[in-house]
Amino acid sequence: MKVAILGTGFMGFPMARHLCGAGFEVRAWNRTRSKAEGLSPFGALVCDTPVQAVSGADVVVSMLENGSVVGQVLFDMGTAQALTPGSLVIDMASIKPREARDHAARLSKQGVAHLDAPVSGGTVGAEAGTLAIMVGGKAADFERALPVFKAFGRATHVGPHGSGQLAKLANQMIVGITIGAVAEALLLCEKGGADMGKVKEAITGGFADSRILQVHGQRMVDRDFAPRARMSVQLKDMRNALDTAEEIGFEAPITQLFEQLYAQGVDHGLTDLDHAGLFVELASRNAMR
């Protein structure tokens, strides 16, 4: 199977490497070519344009920044026109559900299938090949994509076009809100005189335990906010969730509150911190380090 991958940044690069390791014939494109060139030793052909990458491909995987960039690369750069009828586009970026449905409809007119398949697990999951993949689209196309998905992690078909993006919004709502809950709780303990690291240890295994507590909570204890997923990306996802909620007439007051908190953190210069950096914003409000 010939697979093209568009976008080889923090997530796309290890995903492309896994494709090579799984035996696919891989072509890779990135707007900044140097970010893709490291794939050559793994057997990938690095291409100068997305058109060159997708020509003759059976499956195209896109891991791009946002919906507008996906639309630009697919439809404004001649990429869609270069796709082979009967091929499959798997968009693994986190975009709005309505954007995913629009892309699927436009590609369908050319005889090209589409799945929206955003992921959770961050760069750690991408490196390990253990991503959680939420997939929207036709069941037959999902089955066809399973060999590709297996190179990245565990995939679940959740419904028609746009449903994968809805599931990702749910994931990001839970992640963003839980990061805030963990940060506020740990800061309260530290402000009151408790050892924050010991508090985390004490509640491990109880009802408050979670992957967020273990991973992001430890980053807070260590004051390690090197970006894995940036504050700005978390803010984008919260805003996408609110836009979608408004479209379907759903009230989301908790997400709205946290969108404001992340926005204020970004306004205060925390844009490029890990999304656990909401801790820094909440600490600053309480005159804490």
N, C-alpha and C positions, 0 to 999 in steps of 0.2 A: 504494500500500500504506500502510495506517495502522499506525504503529509507536508503541507506548508505551515509555518508558524510566523505570524505577524506580531512583532513586539517581543523583544528579548531583554527586558529589564530585570528587576529583582526577582519577579515571579517567572517570567517567560523564559529566561535563560536556563534555569534548572529543569523546567518542564521540557524544553527542547532537548536538553541533554538526556532526559529519560526516554524521549521518543527515539533518539539515536540508539540508546542502549537496548530498547525493545525490538530493534531490527527494522524500523521503518526507514524508508528513503526520505530524508528530511531536507527541506529547503527553508532557510531562515532569512527574515528581513527585519531590520530595525532602522528607524529614521536616522539614528546615529550609528553608522555601520560598525564602528569600533566595538560597540556593545554586543554585537553578534559574532565578531570574528573569532572569539574564543571557542566557538562551537565547531570550528573546522577540524580540530584534532579528534573530535568525537564522530566525525563523518558527515556532518551537515554541510550542505552547499550554501554559502552566504551569498545573498543576492543584493543587487544594487537598488532594485525597485520592488514594490509589492506585486506588480504585474508579472515580473520575472519569476517571483517566488510561487505564485499560484498557478502559473501556466502548466497544465497537465496534471495538477494535483487532484487526488481523489477526495481528500479532506483538507480543509483549511481551518487552522486554529488561530483565533485572534486573541491576544492578551494585551489590549491597549488601554489607554489611560481613562477614557470616559466615553459617553455616548456620542458626543460630537466628533471626537477623534475617530471612533469606529466608523461613523458615517462618512467622514472625510476620506479615510483610507479606502473604504469599500467603494464609495460612489463618486467621489470627486477626483480620484487619482487613476481612474480607469480599471481598478482591480476587479470590480464585479463583472465588467464586460469581458475580462480575460478568463473568467471561471468556465470550466467545462460543464455543459449541461449534464445533470445527473450527479454532480459533485455535491459535497456537504460542507457548509460553513458552520463551525462551532465557535460561537462568540463567548469567550470566558471572562470578558471584562465585566465590571459591575456598572450597569447602566440602568436607566429607567425602564420599567416594563413596557410602556408605550413605545419607547425607542426600539426595543427588541421586536415587538409586534410589527412595527413599521419596516424594519430591516427584513424580517421574514417575508412579509408580503411583497416587497420590492424584488427580493431574490427569487421568490416563487415564480414571478412573471418570466424569469429567464430560465426556468427549469432547474433551479438550484435549491436544494433543501437547506434548512437552517435550524439550529438549536441554540437557545440561550442557556449557557452553562457556567454561571459564576461559581467561584470557589471560596472556601473558608479553610484556614489553616496557616495563612501567611507564608513568609519565606521559609520558615522551618518546615512546614508541610510540603512546600514545593520542592525543597531540597531532598526531603525524605521520601517523596512520592506517596504521601499519606493525606492528600487534600480531600476535603469533603466537597463534592460537586453536586450542585442543585440544577436539574435540567428541565427546561421547558421546551415543548415541541411535540412532534408526532412520535408515537411509540416505536414505529418501524425505524425511524431515523435514530432514535435512542439506541435500539438494538444494534444498528449498524455502527454506531460510534463507540460501542463498549470496548473494543480492543484498544482504541486510543485512550479512553478514559482510564483503563486499567494501568496505563503507564503513569498516570498522575495520582491515582488514589481511588476513592470509593464514590461512585456516582449513583444518584437516585433520581428517577423520573418523577416529577411532582405535578405535571399537568401540561396544558397546551402552551403555545408560544407566550412568553412573558412570565410564566409561572416560576421559572428558575430565578428570574430577577426578583419576583415577589418574595421567594424563599430567602434570597440573599439579603433583601431589605430587612426581613424578620431577624435574620442572623445578626446584622449590623445594629439593629435596634437593641437587641439583647446584649450584644457585646458592649456597645457604647454606654448603655444605661448601667450595666453591671460594673464596668470600669469605674464609673462615677460613684456607685454604691461602695465599692471596695476602698476607693481612695478616701471618701469622706469618713468611713468607719475607722480606717487605720489612722487617719489624721486625728480624729476625735480621741482615740486611745493615746496617741503620742502627746497630744495637748494636755491630757489628763495625767500624764506621768508614767504610763505603761510602756513597755518595750514593744515596739511595733512588730518586730520580727517574731517575738515570742507570742504575741496575740495571734498572728497568722498561724503559727504552729499549733496554738491551743484550739483554734476553731477548725483546723483541718480534720476532715472526717465527719464533721457535724453537718447539719442542714445548710449551713452557710458556705460549705465547701463548694468549689467549682474550679474549672480550668482557668477562669479569669483570676480567681484568688491565687491560684498556684503560680501562674505564669506572670500576669501583670502585677499581682500583689507583690511577688518577689522583686520585680523591677522597681516597684515603689520603695520597698525596704532597702534595696541596693542603690536607690537614686540613679538607676540606669535607664535613661530615656533616649538612648540611641535608636533611631527610627527603624522599625520593622514595618509597621503600618503607621503612617503619619497622622498627626492631628488634623491636617487639612483634608486627608482622605476620609477620615471618620466624619468630619463635618459635611463633606460632600454626600456621604451615604445617608446621614440624618436628614439632610435637605431633600434628597431624592425620596426618602420615605415619606416626608411631609407632603411633598408635591403629589405623590401617588395617593396618599390618604385624602388629600383635597379633591383629586380627580374622582374618587369613588365615593365621596361623601362620608368619610370615616374620621372621627375625632381622635387625635393622638396626643393628649396633653403631656404625657410623660416624655415622649420623644421631643415635643416642642420645647420643654424645659431644658433638656440636654443639648438640643441644637443651640440654644442660647448660650449655654455654658461653654461648649466647644468653640463657638464663634467668638466669645469673649477671650478665651485662651489664645486663639489665633490672632485676634486683634492686639493682644499683649505680647506678641512676638514668639509664640510657641509653635508656629506653623510646622516646623520641621522636626519637632520632637515626636517620639512614638506616641500613639494615642493614649498610652498610660500616662502621658504628660499632663492629662487633665488634673492629676495629682498636684502638679506645680501650680496650676491656676487656683485650685482650692486651698493649697497651703498659703499662697500669697494673700488670699482673702482673709486668712486667719493670722497673718503676720508670722508665719512659720517658714522655716528654711525649705 
